[in-house]
Amino acid sequence: MQIEGLTIYKYCKLKKPLIPLRSYLYSLEPIGSGTPLVESLTSYIARLAEAHCVAPGILMERELASVVNKVYGGANLHRIYSFTRAFNGTGVMAHDLIQALQSLTLRDDLELSTMISWSEIFPSRNLLRCVKAWCPFCYEEWLTSGQQVYEPLLWSLDVVKVCSVHQQRLSQKCHHCHQENIPLAWKSRPGYCSKCGQWLGYSSNTKFSDKNNVGEQELDWLLWAANNVGELLAASSDLKFVPLKNTIAASLRNYADYFAQGNIAEFARYLELPRNSLWLWCQGTNQPSLNTLVRICYYLQVSLLNFLTQQELFSEQPQKTALFPTKLLLKPRATIKPFEFNRVKYYLENILLSNEFPPPSMEEVARRLGCDRRTIYNHFQDLCNSISDKYVSYRKARYLESVAQSCKEAREAALKLHQNGEYPSEARVLKLISKPGFFRYKEVRAALSETRRELGLDS
């Protein structure tokens, strides 16, 4: 039937429009994913807080802490300042924060803002900086060109010392207040000092080698390290497999076969590394730090990414570089020269006969002598054992004295609380003793329990 040119149908099927799931917080996209300058998680949290017009500390305290639901989760960011670098790392703190942020923002790409993809490969030691580092020239360029100012994950890694774009050393102190910044502070804001609030960028035409007095050899190493680690971060988004723990061991054994016919000792001499350390790495028992691994790859002139993925192995006929800066090499093990033998022996004997208090450990003795402790042990095992026994006896006596003092304080605290009409619980007693940490010892807890029994409080 037609009505004034319109067609009337008996019925029509109407479908509800598909409404995407709404996130609790803004679904902010990390900057630079799939590039060497991928954004760090601490930077993402700071930008997310800024997008909601609150300080990062407020965001952590009011939103993230309840989702993470752990002591370190950010209930009070002031208490975990020294640990915020771990947010960009490979451990539990980074994993838990990612899970919390994913649930609040509905993003599934935040893992790339940390080193979690390489958690099986790189140990946490010496992986991340304790303080924030940045390139002031990148900051200035991003601001003047209208780009978003942020903090790349690359800058948080300890092995990266320079900006590969501007060939400048990364700054670690504000040029206004001359203070260092931690990775994530209560009032962190990318590009600004969390202490004085001033802008951290500036423009300059000064060349890297002139400004920083860096030689060509060291500059070559620093830029190579920054570029190779950046290449590794860029590849994280395209990994077709999770790197396994034995990857480094397998690659080291392959290169040992190539350069030294599988002789680990000879390969260690070739790399000028401690033989025992290299042997443990080749066995997969221990893992070298990222810093050490980058140095090894530079020494062999092998791409870090190719070394870890074992792609194009030996396609470019690798060989040890002759340009490796001597001062960047690991220090060789100290040895006692023949004319020093009597001097060291005489010093060790005097240490045993002296009444020095507290007695020094062998680590301290080796430091004073300027020799490697293991080398001294090799020459004077009996003397070294005697010095160590003397030190251990001292430490044991101090431990027993401290435990006895803590037991006494726990008893006095319990009696005082009872006199004031309060139950002497562990939490209350802990606040009254000088060394609360000693409550982990059974002797101290037993002293408190015995006192409560004497007071008729416990059966």
C-alpha positions as CSV (number, residue, x, y, z in Angstrom):
1,M,0.0,0.0,0.0
2,Q,1.3,3.4,-0.9
3,I,0.6,6.6,1.1
4,E,1.9,9.7,-0.5
5,G,4.9,8.0,-2.0
6,L,5.8,6.0,1.1
7,T,5.7,2.2,1.5
8,I,4.1,0.7,4.6
9,Y,5.5,-2.6,5.8
10,K,3.7,-5.0,8.1
11,Y,6.7,-5.1,10.5
12,C,10.4,-4.4,10.8
13,K,13.2,-6.0,12.9
14,L,15.0,-3.5,15.1
15,K,18.3,-4.5,16.7
16,K,19.8,-2.9,19.7
17,P,23.0,-1.0,18.8
18,L,26.2,-2.5,20.0
19,I,27.5,-0.3,22.8
20,P,31.2,-0.9,23.6
21,L,32.1,-1.8,27.2
22,R,32.9,1.4,29.1
23,S,36.1,1.5,31.2
24,Y,36.2,2.9,34.7
25,L,39.2,5.1,33.9
26,Y,40.1,6.7,30.6
27,S,41.4,4.1,28.1
28,L,44.5,6.1,27.5
29,E,46.8,4.6,24.8
30,P,50.5,4.1,25.7
31,I,52.8,6.2,23.6
32,G,55.3,4.6,21.2
33,S,54.2,1.0,21.3
34,G,56.3,-1.1,18.9
35,T,59.1,1.5,18.8
36,P,62.3,1.9,20.7
37,L,60.8,4.8,22.7
38,V,57.8,2.9,24.1
39,E,56.3,4.6,27.1
40,S,57.2,3.3,30.6
41,L,54.5,2.3,33.1
42,T,55.4,5.0,35.6
43,S,55.0,7.6,32.8
44,Y,51.6,6.0,31.9
45,I,50.4,6.3,35.5
46,A,51.5,9.9,35.7
47,R,49.7,10.8,32.4
48,L,46.6,8.8,33.4
49,A,46.5,10.8,36.7
50,E,46.9,14.1,34.8
51,A,44.1,13.1,32.4
52,H,41.8,12.8,35.5
53,C,43.2,16.0,37.0
54,V,44.6,14.4,40.1
55,A,48.1,13.6,41.3
56,P,49.6,10.1,40.7
57,G,49.6,9.6,44.5
58,I,45.8,10.2,44.6
59,L,45.2,7.9,41.7
60,M,47.3,5.2,43.3
61,E,45.7,5.6,46.8
62,R,42.1,5.9,45.8
63,E,41.8,3.7,42.8
64,L,44.7,1.3,42.2
65,A,45.3,0.3,45.8
66,S,41.9,-1.3,46.2
67,V,42.3,-3.3,42.9
68,V,45.8,-4.5,43.6
69,N,44.8,-5.2,47.3
70,K,48.4,-5.7,48.5
71,V,50.5,-3.8,51.0
72,Y,52.8,-2.3,48.4
73,G,49.9,-1.5,46.0
74,G,49.9,2.2,46.6
75,A,47.8,2.6,49.7
76,N,50.3,5.4,50.4
77,L,52.8,6.1,47.6
78,H,55.0,7.9,50.1
79,R,55.9,4.5,51.7
80,I,57.1,2.9,48.4
81,Y,59.0,5.8,46.8
82,S,62.2,3.7,46.8
83,F,60.5,0.8,45.1
84,T,58.6,2.6,42.3
85,R,61.3,1.8,39.8
86,A,60.0,-1.8,40.0
87,F,56.8,-0.7,38.3
88,N,58.8,-0.8,35.0
89,G,60.5,-4.1,35.8
90,T,60.0,-7.8,35.6
91,G,58.6,-8.6,39.0
92,V,55.3,-9.0,40.9
93,M,54.8,-5.3,41.4
94,A,54.8,-4.6,37.7
95,H,52.6,-7.6,37.0
96,D,50.0,-6.6,39.7
97,L,49.8,-3.0,38.6
98,I,49.3,-4.0,34.9
99,Q,46.5,-6.3,35.9
100,A,44.9,-3.5,38.0
101,L,45.3,-0.9,35.2
102,Q,43.9,-3.3,32.6
103,S,40.8,-3.9,34.6
104,L,40.3,-0.1,35.0
105,T,41.2,1.0,31.5
106,L,40.3,-2.1,29.5
107,R,43.6,-1.9,27.7
108,D,45.5,-5.1,26.8
109,D,48.8,-3.5,25.7
110,L,50.2,-2.2,29.0
111,E,52.6,-5.0,29.4
112,L,54.8,-3.5,26.7
113,S,55.4,-0.5,29.1
114,T,57.5,-2.8,31.3
115,M,60.2,-5.4,31.0
116,I,57.8,-8.3,31.8
117,S,58.2,-9.7,28.3
118,W,61.8,-10.4,29.1
119,S,61.3,-11.6,32.7
120,E,62.7,-15.0,32.0
121,I,65.8,-13.6,30.4
122,F,67.0,-10.6,32.5
123,P,67.4,-10.7,36.3
124,S,66.2,-7.7,38.2
125,R,69.6,-6.8,39.6
126,N,71.1,-3.7,37.9
127,L,68.2,-3.6,35.5
128,L,66.5,-0.3,36.4
129,R,67.7,3.0,37.6
130,C,67.0,4.1,41.1
131,V,66.3,7.7,39.9
132,K,64.6,9.2,36.9
133,A,66.7,10.0,33.8
134,W,65.6,12.1,30.8
135,C,66.8,13.8,27.6
136,P,66.0,17.6,28.0
137,F,66.3,18.0,24.2
138,C,63.6,15.4,23.5
139,Y,61.3,17.1,26.1
140,E,61.8,20.5,24.4
141,E,61.2,19.1,20.9
142,W,58.1,17.3,21.9
143,L,56.7,20.4,23.7
144,T,57.5,22.9,20.9
145,S,56.1,20.5,18.2
146,G,52.9,19.9,20.1
147,Q,53.6,16.2,20.8
148,Q,52.7,14.5,24.1
149,V,55.5,14.7,26.6
150,Y,56.2,11.3,28.3
151,E,59.0,9.1,29.6
152,P,60.2,6.2,27.5
153,L,60.9,2.9,29.1
154,L,64.4,3.0,27.5
155,W,65.4,5.9,29.8
156,S,64.6,3.8,32.9
157,L,67.1,1.1,32.1
158,D,70.5,1.4,33.8
159,V,72.5,0.3,30.8
160,V,71.2,3.2,28.7
161,K,73.2,6.4,29.4
162,V,72.6,8.5,26.4
163,C,69.8,9.7,24.0
164,S,70.6,8.1,20.7
165,V,68.6,10.8,18.9
166,H,70.5,13.8,20.2
167,Q,73.7,12.0,21.2
168,Q,73.5,13.6,24.7
169,R,73.9,12.1,28.1
170,L,70.6,11.6,29.9
171,S,70.1,14.1,32.7
172,Q,69.4,12.8,36.3
173,K,69.3,16.1,38.2
174,C,66.9,19.0,37.7
175,H,68.8,22.0,36.3
176,H,66.7,24.3,38.5
177,C,66.8,22.8,42.0
178,H,69.7,20.3,41.3
179,Q,67.8,17.4,42.9
180,E,67.2,13.9,41.6
181,N,63.7,12.6,40.9
182,I,62.4,9.1,41.7
183,P,60.6,7.2,38.9
184,L,57.1,7.9,40.3
185,A,56.5,10.5,43.0
186,W,53.2,11.7,44.5
187,K,53.2,14.7,42.2
188,S,55.1,13.3,39.2
189,R,54.4,14.9,35.8
190,P,56.3,13.9,32.7
191,G,58.7,16.7,31.7
192,Y,58.6,18.4,35.1
193,C,60.6,18.1,38.3
194,S,58.6,16.5,41.0
195,K,60.6,18.4,43.6
196,C,60.3,22.1,42.4
197,G,57.8,21.7,39.6
198,Q,60.0,23.3,37.0
199,W,60.2,22.4,33.3
200,L,63.1,19.9,32.6
201,G,63.6,20.6,28.9
202,Y,65.9,23.0,27.2
203,S,67.2,23.5,23.7
204,S,70.9,23.7,22.9
205,N,73.2,23.2,19.8
206,T,76.1,22.0,21.9
207,K,77.6,18.8,20.6
208,F,77.7,15.7,22.8
209,S,81.4,15.2,22.6
210,D,82.1,18.8,23.5
211,K,79.5,19.2,26.2
212,N,80.2,15.9,28.0
213,N,83.9,15.4,27.2
214,V,83.3,11.9,26.0
215,G,85.8,10.2,23.7
216,E,84.9,8.6,20.4
217,Q,85.4,5.0,21.7
218,E,83.1,5.5,24.7
219,L,80.5,7.4,22.6
220,D,80.5,4.5,20.1
221,W,79.8,2.0,23.0
222,L,77.1,4.2,24.6
223,L,75.2,4.8,21.4
224,W,75.5,1.1,20.4
225,A,74.0,0.1,23.8
226,A,71.1,2.6,23.5
227,N,70.2,1.6,20.0
228,N,70.4,-2.2,20.6
229,V,68.3,-2.1,23.8
230,G,65.8,0.2,22.0
231,E,65.6,-2.4,19.1
232,L,64.9,-5.0,21.7
233,L,62.0,-3.0,23.2
234,A,60.6,-2.3,19.8
235,A,60.6,-6.1,19.1
236,S,58.6,-6.9,22.2
237,S,55.3,-6.2,20.5
238,D,56.1,-8.6,17.7
239,L,57.5,-11.5,19.7
240,K,56.0,-14.8,18.4
241,F,57.2,-16.7,21.4
242,V,58.0,-16.0,25.0
243,P,61.8,-15.9,25.5
244,L,62.9,-18.8,27.7
245,K,65.4,-18.8,30.6
246,N,67.9,-21.1,28.7
247,T,68.0,-18.8,25.7
248,I,71.1,-16.9,26.9
249,A,72.9,-20.1,27.9
250,A,72.2,-21.7,24.5
251,S,73.5,-18.6,22.6
252,L,76.6,-18.4,24.8
253,R,77.4,-22.0,24.1
254,N,77.0,-21.5,20.4
255,Y,79.4,-18.6,20.4
256,A,81.8,-20.5,22.7
257,D,81.8,-23.3,20.0
258,Y,82.4,-20.8,17.3
259,F,85.2,-18.8,18.9
260,A,86.8,-21.4,21.3
261,Q,85.7,-24.9,20.1
262,G,83.5,-25.1,23.1
263,N,86.3,-24.4,25.6
264,I,84.6,-22.1,28.2
265,A,87.8,-21.1,29.9
266,E,89.3,-20.0,26.6
267,F,86.1,-18.2,25.7
268,A,86.2,-16.4,29.1
269,R,89.7,-15.2,28.4
270,Y,88.6,-14.2,24.9
271,L,85.8,-12.0,26.5
272,E,88.0,-11.0,29.4
273,L,85.3,-12.3,31.8
274,P,85.6,-14.3,35.1
275,R,85.7,-18.0,34.0
276,N,83.4,-19.2,36.8
277,S,80.7,-16.6,36.0
278,L,80.7,-17.4,32.3
279,W,80.6,-21.2,33.1
280,L,77.5,-20.7,35.2
281,W,75.8,-18.6,32.5
282,C,76.6,-21.2,29.9
283,Q,75.0,-23.9,32.1
284,G,71.9,-21.7,32.7
285,T,72.5,-21.8,36.5
286,N,72.8,-18.0,36.7
287,Q,71.8,-15.2,34.3
288,P,74.0,-12.3,33.4
289,S,72.6,-8.8,34.0
290,L,71.4,-6.8,31.0
291,N,74.3,-4.5,31.4
292,T,76.8,-7.4,31.2
293,L,75.0,-9.0,28.3
294,V,75.0,-5.8,26.2
295,R,78.7,-5.5,26.8
296,I,79.3,-9.1,25.7
297,C,77.3,-8.5,22.5
298,Y,79.2,-5.2,21.8
299,Y,82.4,-7.0,22.4
300,L,81.4,-9.6,19.8
301,Q,79.7,-7.0,17.6
302,V,76.5,-9.0,17.6
303,S,73.0,-7.5,17.7
304,L,71.4,-8.0,21.1
305,L,68.1,-9.0,19.5
306,N,69.8,-11.6,17.3
307,F,71.8,-12.9,20.2
308,L,68.6,-13.5,22.2
309,T,66.4,-14.8,19.4
310,Q,69.3,-16.8,17.8
311,Q,68.3,-15.4,14.4
312,E,70.9,-15.1,11.6
313,L,73.5,-16.8,13.8
314,F,77.0,-16.0,12.5
315,S,75.6,-14.6,9.2
316,E,77.9,-11.7,9.5
317,Q,81.0,-13.6,10.6
318,P,81.1,-12.0,14.1
319,Q,84.5,-11.1,15.6
320,K,85.6,-9.4,18.8
321,T,85.8,-5.6,18.4
322,A,89.1,-3.9,18.9
323,L,87.4,-0.6,19.9
324,F,86.0,-1.7,23.2
325,P,86.9,0.9,25.8
326,T,89.3,-0.6,28.3
327,K,87.7,1.2,31.3
328,L,84.3,-0.4,30.5
329,L,85.7,-4.0,30.8
330,L,85.0,-6.0,33.9
331,K,87.9,-5.7,36.2
332,P,90.1,-8.8,36.1
333,R,90.6,-10.8,39.2
334,A,93.3,-9.3,41.4
335,T,96.5,-11.3,42.0
336,I,99.2,-11.1,44.6
337,K,102.5,-10.3,43.0
338,P,105.6,-12.1,44.2
339,F,107.0,-9.1,46.1
340,E,103.6,-8.6,47.9
341,F,103.4,-12.2,49.2
342,N,105.3,-11.4,52.5
343,R,103.5,-8.1,53.0
344,V,100.1,-9.8,52.8
345,K,101.1,-12.7,55.1
346,Y,102.5,-10.2,57.6
347,Y,99.3,-8.2,57.6
348,L,97.1,-11.2,58.0
349,E,99.1,-12.4,61.0
350,N,98.9,-9.0,62.6
351,I,95.1,-9.0,62.2
352,L,94.9,-12.3,64.1
353,L,97.1,-11.0,66.9
354,S,95.6,-7.6,67.2
355,N,92.8,-6.6,69.6
356,E,90.9,-4.6,66.9
357,F,87.3,-4.3,67.8
358,P,85.1,-5.1,66.1
359,P,87.3,-7.6,64.3
360,P,87.3,-7.1,60.5
361,S,85.8,-9.6,58.1
362,M,87.9,-11.1,55.3
363,E,86.0,-8.9,52.9
364,E,87.2,-5.9,54.8
365,V,90.7,-7.2,55.1
366,A,90.8,-7.8,51.3
367,R,89.6,-4.3,50.7
368,R,92.3,-2.8,52.9
369,L,94.9,-4.8,51.0
370,G,93.5,-3.9,47.6
371,C,93.4,-7.6,46.7
372,D,90.8,-10.1,45.6
373,R,89.5,-12.1,48.6
374,R,89.5,-15.3,46.7
375,T,93.1,-14.8,45.7
376,I,94.2,-14.2,49.3
377,Y,92.3,-17.4,50.3
378,N,94.2,-19.4,47.6
379,H,97.6,-18.3,49.2
380,F,96.7,-18.2,52.9
381,Q,93.7,-20.4,53.5
382,D,94.5,-21.2,57.2
383,L,95.1,-17.6,58.1
384,C,91.9,-16.5,56.2
385,N,89.8,-19.2,58.0
386,S,91.1,-18.0,61.4
387,I,90.2,-14.4,60.6
388,S,86.8,-15.4,59.4
389,D,86.2,-17.6,62.5
390,K,87.2,-14.6,64.7
391,Y,84.7,-12.4,62.9
392,V,81.9,-15.0,63.0
393,S,82.4,-15.5,66.7
394,Y,82.1,-11.8,67.2
395,R,78.9,-11.6,65.1
396,K,77.4,-14.6,67.0
397,A,78.1,-13.0,70.4
398,R,76.6,-9.7,69.2
399,Y,73.5,-11.6,68.0
400,L,73.1,-13.3,71.3
401,E,73.5,-10.0,73.2
402,S,70.9,-8.4,71.0
403,V,68.4,-11.2,71.4
404,A,68.9,-11.1,75.2
405,Q,68.3,-7.4,75.2
406,S,65.2,-7.7,73.0
407,C,63.8,-10.4,75.4
408,K,64.4,-8.1,78.3
409,E,62.7,-5.1,76.6
410,A,59.8,-7.3,75.5
411,R,59.3,-8.4,79.1
412,E,59.5,-4.8,80.4
413,A,57.1,-3.6,77.8
414,A,54.6,-6.3,78.6
415,L,54.7,-5.5,82.3
416,K,54.3,-1.7,81.6
417,L,51.3,-2.3,79.3
418,H,49.7,-4.6,81.9
419,Q,50.2,-2.0,84.6
420,N,48.4,0.6,82.3
421,G,45.5,-1.7,81.9
422,E,46.3,-2.7,78.3
423,Y,46.7,-6.2,77.0
424,P,50.4,-6.8,76.0
425,S,49.8,-7.9,72.4
426,E,52.7,-8.3,69.9
427,A,51.6,-5.1,68.0
428,R,51.7,-3.0,71.2
429,V,55.0,-4.5,72.4
430,L,56.6,-3.9,69.0
431,K,56.1,-0.2,69.4
432,L,58.0,-0.1,72.8
433,I,61.2,-2.1,72.0
434,S,64.2,-0.7,70.3
435,K,64.6,-3.4,67.6
436,P,61.1,-4.5,66.5
437,G,62.7,-6.7,63.8
438,F,64.0,-9.0,66.5
439,F,60.5,-10.2,67.1
440,R,61.1,-12.7,64.2
441,Y,63.3,-14.7,66.6
442,K,61.5,-17.4,68.6
443,E,63.4,-16.5,71.8
444,V,61.9,-13.0,71.9
445,R,58.4,-14.2,71.1
446,A,58.9,-16.9,73.8
447,A,59.9,-14.2,76.4
448,L,56.7,-12.3,75.7
449,S,54.6,-15.5,76.0
450,E,56.2,-16.4,79.2
451,T,55.6,-13.0,80.7
452,R,51.9,-13.1,79.7
453,R,51.6,-16.5,81.4
454,E,53.2,-15.1,84.6
455,L,50.6,-12.3,84.5
456,G,47.8,-14.9,84.1
457,L,46.9,-13.6,80.7
458,D,47.6,-16.8,78.7
459,S,47.0,-20.3,79.7
